[in-house]
Amino acid sequence: MPTECSAELFKFAAVGSRSVVAGFDGGAITSDAGALLLGATDRAIRLVGRFAGCFVDRRRPEQVEHSVSTLVGQRIFGIALGYEDLNDHDELRHDPVMAMLAGKLEARRANCAPVAGKSTLNRLELSREEATRYHKIAHDTAAIEGLFVTLFLEAHKKAPREIILDLDATDDPLHGHQEERFFHGYYDCYCYLPLYVFCGRHLLAAKLRPANIDGAAGALEEIARIVAQIRARWPLVRIILRADSGFARDAMMAWCEASGVDFIFGLARNVRLTRTIGAELVEARDESRMTGRPARRFKELTWSTRKSWSRERRVIAKAEWTKDEANPRFIVTSLTAADGDGRRLYEEVYCARGEMENRIKECQIDLFADRTSTATMKANQLRLWFASMAYVLLD
């Protein structure tokens, strides 16, 4: 079937005195033309400029060819386009598309590309929280962390009635001798243990952590910071925390109860818990053997541990028999009967947290958030933020 081509031109924002148009009449073709749409998105939400504002540049202005905004944008756009390595930018610095995204088609100095190469970008990644004689660019950690939440808030035209914040820790395998590198028994490798916080598809936090800690370490501080920022803008919104059993810590639940934040967490099973649903497991077993299909029953408990919890809490037990064996599962929650019975809270509310794992995969696999191969923890955290900003831009 013959292709119907359109001769109409698509116009983009001008760069200086030059107009930028997309045509279909052949000529020089780039495989990264989609970057122009990323540029249009960035102009709408001002992501690159505000992220660059989280950095302090102590270089001499008269000697600076590539501004921090250019460097930050170059790194974010490069990751979004699939160029995860700094080495890629030794070629990309001559790419007219990258120059257009930077709003700078020519360098001021002779024999200099419009945008930066790998060495300049490497100095950006090695920036510290305080500028030094040898590290002229510094970054503000608190400002960067706050920007993720600000972008989330601005993505809504009006305050929602209710939001669910998903927390999860995942492995970031390491293949060198990076700072804070430790072996993790569960993941069976040397790795970092980053903490992610999402609300639906929106990324609110990506914090790099060593692997020799509890999976919930630092989560309470992150959640307290995020909740405070959200409530400053949306004071009436209902907030629910959702996470697996690794976050079902008494300190976290007690803070939620004191702060008016609801929670629904997985709860690790043990012999004492499993014993409470013995009758339900027998019923599920009999039904499964009769029908040849998995069977489940739900039971609600008012439960407390013997030592680690400060009070009794609502626990929902799933007594399931599948593949001719018991598969008991438990969750602990502050949600009440008005929010739903045990089955609904488990199957429709708690199990929906699995979607967050897909968002983490998008960050790590598609946008190289696990490319933490620099020597220091701070530089690898900055790399994680660059990848995370690329995710926000694409989202």
C-alpha positions in Angstrom: 0.0 0.0 0.0 1.5 3.4 -1.0 2.6 5.6 1.9 0.8 8.9 2.2 3.4 11.5 3.1 2.7 15.0 4.4 4.8 17.9 3.3 3.6 20.0 6.3 6.3 21.2 8.6 6.2 20.9 12.4 7.5 23.9 14.2 9.4 23.8 17.6 10.6 26.6 19.8 13.2 28.8 18.2 16.9 28.8 19.3 18.2 32.3 19.3 17.4 33.8 15.9 17.0 30.5 14.2 13.8 28.6 13.8 13.6 24.8 14.4 11.2 22.8 12.2 10.7 19.1 11.5 10.2 18.2 7.8 9.7 15.0 5.8 11.7 15.9 2.7 14.8 13.8 3.4 18.2 15.2 3.9 20.3 14.7 7.1 18.3 12.5 9.4 18.9 11.8 13.1 17.7 8.8 15.1 17.2 11.1 18.1 14.6 13.5 16.7 12.3 12.4 19.5 14.5 14.4 21.8 12.8 17.5 20.5 9.6 16.3 22.2 11.5 15.8 25.4 12.7 19.4 25.1 9.2 20.6 24.6 8.2 18.6 27.7 11.0 20.1 29.7 10.0 23.6 28.7 6.5 22.9 30.0 7.5 21.7 33.5 11.0 23.4 33.7 12.6 20.3 35.0 16.1 20.8 33.8 16.3 24.4 34.9 15.0 23.7 38.4 17.2 20.7 38.8 20.2 22.8 37.7 19.1 25.3 40.4 19.9 22.7 43.0 23.6 23.1 42.1 26.0 25.8 43.0 28.6 26.8 40.5 31.9 28.3 41.9 33.7 28.4 38.6 34.8 31.7 37.1 32.0 32.8 34.9 34.2 34.4 32.3 36.0 31.0 31.8 32.8 28.8 31.7 31.7 27.5 28.3 29.1 25.0 29.5 26.7 26.2 32.2 25.4 23.8 34.9 22.0 23.9 33.2 23.6 22.7 29.9 25.5 19.9 31.8 22.4 18.8 33.8 20.2 18.8 30.7 22.8 17.0 28.6 23.0 14.2 31.2 19.2 13.8 31.6 18.4 14.0 27.9 21.2 11.5 27.2 19.9 8.9 29.7 16.3 9.4 28.3 17.7 8.7 24.8 19.5 5.5 25.9 23.0 6.9 26.3 23.9 5.8 29.8 27.7 6.2 29.6 29.6 9.5 29.9 31.8 8.2 27.0 28.9 8.6 24.7 29.0 12.3 25.1 32.3 12.6 23.3 30.3 12.1 20.1 27.0 13.5 21.4 28.6 16.9 22.0 28.8 17.4 18.2 25.1 16.3 17.7 23.0 19.2 16.6 20.0 17.8 18.4 21.8 18.0 21.7 22.9 21.5 20.9 19.3 22.5 20.1 18.1 21.0 23.5 20.8 23.1 25.2 19.6 26.2 23.2 23.2 26.7 22.0 24.0 25.8 18.5 27.6 27.1 18.6 30.3 27.4 21.3 31.7 30.8 22.1 35.2 29.5 22.0 37.0 28.2 18.9 37.6 24.5 18.6 34.9 23.8 21.2 31.7 21.8 20.8 28.3 23.4 21.7 27.8 21.0 24.6 30.2 19.2 26.9 32.3 16.1 26.6 32.8 13.2 29.1 35.4 14.9 31.2 33.3 18.0 32.0 30.3 15.8 32.7 32.4 13.6 35.0 33.4 16.6 37.1 29.7 17.4 37.4 29.0 13.8 38.7 31.9 14.1 41.2 30.4 17.3 42.7 30.0 17.5 46.4 27.7 19.1 48.9 30.3 21.9 49.4 32.4 23.3 46.6 36.1 22.9 47.1 39.2 24.1 45.2 39.2 21.0 43.0 35.4 20.5 42.9 33.9 23.8 41.9 30.3 22.6 41.4 28.3 21.6 44.5 24.8 20.2 44.9 22.1 20.7 47.5 20.8 17.3 48.6 17.7 18.6 50.3 16.7 20.8 47.3 17.0 17.8 44.9 15.0 15.6 47.2 12.3 18.2 47.5 12.1 18.8 43.8 10.8 15.3 43.2 7.9 15.9 45.5 7.3 19.4 44.0 7.1 18.0 40.5 4.6 15.4 41.8 2.4 18.0 43.4 2.4 20.2 40.2 1.3 17.2 38.1 -2.1 17.5 39.7 -4.6 20.3 38.8 -6.3 19.9 42.2 -5.6 18.0 45.4 -6.8 14.4 45.3 -9.0 13.0 48.1 -6.6 10.1 48.8 -3.1 9.0 47.7 -1.2 5.8 48.3 2.6 6.0 48.8 4.4 2.8 47.9 7.8 2.0 49.5 10.2 -0.6 48.3 13.8 -1.6 48.5 15.6 -3.3 45.7 19.1 -4.5 44.8 21.6 -2.6 42.7 24.3 -5.2 41.9 27.9 -3.9 42.0 30.8 -5.3 40.0 33.7 -3.2 41.3 34.9 -2.0 44.7 32.6 1.0 45.2 32.4 2.8 48.5 29.9 1.2 50.9 29.9 -2.0 48.9 28.6 -5.0 50.9 27.4 -8.5 50.3 23.7 -9.1 50.7 22.6 -12.6 51.7 19.1 -12.4 50.2 20.2 -11.1 46.8 23.4 -13.2 46.9 25.6 -10.5 45.5 27.5 -7.3 46.4 25.1 -4.5 45.9 23.6 -1.2 47.0 20.1 -1.3 48.5 18.2 1.8 47.1 14.9 2.9 48.6 12.2 4.0 46.2 9.0 5.9 47.0 6.2 6.1 44.3 2.7 7.4 44.2 1.2 5.5 41.3 3.5 6.2 38.4 5.0 9.3 40.0 8.5 9.0 41.6 8.9 10.8 44.9 12.2 9.5 46.2 15.2 7.5 45.1 17.7 7.1 47.9 20.9 5.1 47.6 21.8 3.0 50.6 24.5 0.5 51.5 23.4 -3.2 51.7 24.5 -3.9 55.2 21.4 -2.3 56.7 17.8 -3.3 57.5 15.6 -2.8 54.5 13.5 -0.2 56.3 16.5 1.8 57.5 15.9 5.5 56.8 12.4 4.9 55.4 10.7 6.7 58.3 12.8 9.8 57.8 12.1 9.8 54.0 8.3 9.4 54.6 8.2 12.1 57.3 9.9 14.5 54.9 7.6 13.6 51.9 4.4 13.7 54.0 5.3 17.1 55.5 5.8 18.5 52.0 2.6 17.0 50.6 0.5 18.3 53.5 1.9 21.8 53.2 0.3 21.9 49.8 -2.6 19.5 50.4 -3.6 19.7 54.1 -6.8 17.6 53.7 -5.5 14.7 51.6 -5.7 11.2 53.0 -2.3 9.5 52.9 -1.9 5.7 53.0 1.5 3.9 53.1 1.8 0.6 51.4 4.8 -1.7 51.6 5.9 -5.3 52.1 6.8 -7.0 55.4 10.3 -5.4 55.4 8.7 -2.1 56.4 6.3 -3.5 59.1 8.3 -2.0 61.9 6.8 -0.7 65.1 8.5 2.7 64.8 7.0 3.2 61.3 3.5 2.1 62.3 3.6 4.1 65.5 4.6 7.3 63.6 1.8 6.7 61.1 -0.7 6.4 64.0 0.5 9.5 65.6 0.6 11.5 62.4 -2.8 10.6 61.0 -1.3 8.5 58.1 -2.9 5.1 57.3 -0.8 2.1 56.4 -1.1 -1.4 55.0 2.0 -3.5 55.2 2.9 -7.1 54.6 3.5 -9.1 57.8 6.1 -11.9 57.9 4.5 -15.2 58.8 5.6 -17.3 61.8 4.4 -20.4 63.6 2.3 -18.4 66.0 0.5 -16.5 63.3 0.0 -19.6 61.1 -1.5 -21.5 64.1 -4.3 -19.0 64.3 -5.6 -19.9 60.9 -5.3 -23.7 61.1 -9.0 -24.3 60.7 -9.2 -22.0 57.7 -6.2 -23.8 56.0 -8.0 -27.1 56.5 -11.1 -25.7 54.8 -9.1 -24.3 51.9 -7.2 -27.6 51.5 -10.4 -29.6 51.3 -11.9 -27.2 48.8 -8.8 -27.2 46.7 -8.6 -31.0 46.5 -12.2 -31.2 45.6 -12.1 -28.6 42.8 -8.5 -29.0 41.7 -8.0 -25.2 41.9 -6.4 -23.0 44.5 -8.7 -22.0 47.4 -8.4 -19.3 50.0 -10.1 -18.1 53.2 -9.7 -14.8 55.0 -9.6 -14.2 58.7 -9.2 -11.0 60.8 -7.2 -10.8 63.9 -6.4 -8.3 66.6 -2.8 -9.0 67.0 0.4 -8.0 68.7 3.9 -9.4 68.9 5.2 -10.6 72.2 7.9 -7.9 72.4 8.5 -5.7 69.4 5.1 -4.0 69.0 3.9 -1.3 71.3 0.2 -2.1 70.8 -2.3 -4.4 69.2 -3.2 -3.9 65.5 -5.6 -5.2 62.9 -4.1 -8.2 61.0 -5.7 -9.8 58.0 -4.8 -13.4 57.3 -5.1 -15.2 54.0 -5.3 -19.0 54.4 -4.6 -20.3 50.9 -4.0 -23.8 49.6 -2.4 -24.0 46.2 -0.3 -26.6 44.4 -1.2 -29.0 47.2 0.5 -27.0 49.9 -0.3 -24.2 52.3 0.4 -20.7 51.3 -0.5 -18.5 54.3 0.0 -14.7 54.0 -0.6 -11.8 56.4 -1.0 -8.1 56.3 -1.2 -5.5 59.1 -3.2 -2.3 58.6 -4.7 0.8 60.2 -7.5 0.7 57.7 -10.9 0.0 59.2 -14.0 -2.0 58.2 -15.3 1.2 56.5 -12.4 0.8 54.0 -13.3 -2.8 53.2 -13.3 -6.3 54.5 -10.2 -8.5 54.7 -10.5 -9.9 51.2 -10.8 -6.6 49.5 -8.0 -5.0 51.5 -5.7 -7.9 50.7 -6.6 -8.5 47.0 -7.5 -5.1 45.8 -5.5 -2.7 48.0 -2.4 -4.5 49.2 -1.6 -6.7 46.2 -1.8 -3.6 43.9 1.6 -2.7 45.3 3.1 -5.1 42.8 2.7 -2.5 40.1 5.4 -0.4 41.8 8.0 -3.1 40.9 7.3 -2.4 37.2 8.1 1.3 37.8 11.4 0.3 39.5 12.3 -1.9 36.5 11.6 1.0 34.2 14.1 3.1 36.2 16.8 0.4 36.5 16.5 -1.4 33.1 15.2 1.3 30.8 16.9 4.3 32.3 20.0 2.8 33.8 19.4 3.8 37.5 21.6 0.9 38.4 24.6 2.3 36.6 26.3 3.1 39.9 29.9 2.3 38.9 31.7 5.4 40.2 34.0 5.1 43.2 32.1 7.1 45.7 28.6 6.8 47.3 27.8 10.5 46.7 28.6 10.3 43.0 26.5 7.2 42.6 23.6 8.9 44.4 23.9 11.7 41.9 23.8 9.3 39.0 20.7 7.7 40.5 19.1 11.2 40.7 20.0 11.9 37.0 18.3 8.6 36.0 15.3 9.4 38.2 14.9 12.8 36.7 15.0 11.2 33.2 12.1 9.0 34.4 10.1 12.0 35.6 10.7 13.7 32.3 9.5 10.7 30.3 6.6 10.1 32.7 
